Amino acid sequence: MRCGSHRRVIAVLVTLVALAAACGDGTGDRAGTPGADEHEPVDLTGHTVTLVTHDSFAISDATLAAFTEATGATVEILQAGDAGQLVSQAVLTADDPLGDVLFGIDNTFLQRGLDAGIFEPYTSPELARVPDAFELDPEHRVTPVDFGDVCVNVWNDALDGPPPATLADLTDPAYAGELVVENPETSSPGLAFLLATIDEFGDGWEDFWAALRDNDVEVTAGWEDAYYGAFVAGGGDRAMVVSYASSPPAEVIFADPPVDEPPTSVLTDTCYRQIEFAGVLAGADDPAGARALVDFMLSTTFQDDVPLNMFVFPVVEDATLPPEFEKWAQLADDPHQLDPALVEANRDAWTARWTEIVLG
């Protein structure tokens, strides 16, 4: 989860270094090398690796220091808006890429990037530590780094009766005026939730949204307006909001005064799984440094630091979750998910039709 922060677009210079080995002339795959945490330090002194990412990218100073201690290479971090803006910029600059590595393209926009040829194929040796379910591109043009579930969250004490159990239940008159969602044309979780309903109802998704409109659903432009505006968490009167599976642990971590358990819970039947990827940009100035940085993103050092900085889940199987995530995160056993190619072929038409139904 991004904790809803839609930070302004900035470009910052951060000193990073890769713990992973980088070899070759920038073409081809690497195999048979040790894990990222076992790599011999590689001297990338004098290299500048530019990481192009979304505004919500964050990692701790200690992790950045681990890069620095290994080689002293410098990484320029260029933050370029939300996930959709990030991918659009990368496509528009494909012939002259803004950097060496792109991080933050997810499975709702993945096919757009693949079709535009913005990535150089690279098979990281660290993929052996990642479950196959996260590897959506068999050509390894992108590497999975983290994942999260977008789900309806409920403020536990705000409903008169039991919470809904399914997506269909949200249209029950018992929940009239209780749900706030984000616009899928302007919000990543809003788009993910729309895709969850399309996966669930197929051709009947339009009827579902018409029923939800009749049940007085509220729509906001983005997550922050929904969660900290209309939802009870921000003083609003809506008991349910489209948010993340990591929102309940976040409620505990950031509670002031402290709380022993989250005031929210997740409706796991409503969840859509988002997977975020990193890729070496085709035409990168520093492909060796780019590959090393991709490797490092799968290292234990980086993966263990992901949950409390970006409120998403690590993809490597041996990563350690914070205790709040272990206790309070509610991931779906069988989350909704659509093929990235299907999403790319229909996303614009789906969101335009959604606008007609819900806002028209």
Helices and strands as residue ranges (DSSP letters): E 11-14, G 36-38, E 48-53, H 61-71, E 74-79, H 83-92, E 101-106, H 110-115, E 119-120, G 125-129, G 132-134, E 143-155, G 168-171, G 173-175, E 179-182, H 188-201, G 202-204, H 205-214, E 218-220, H 223-225, I 226-230, G 232-234, E 240-244, H 247-253, E 264-281, H 287-297, H 300-305, H 307-310, E 313-314, H 323-328, H 340-354, I 355-359
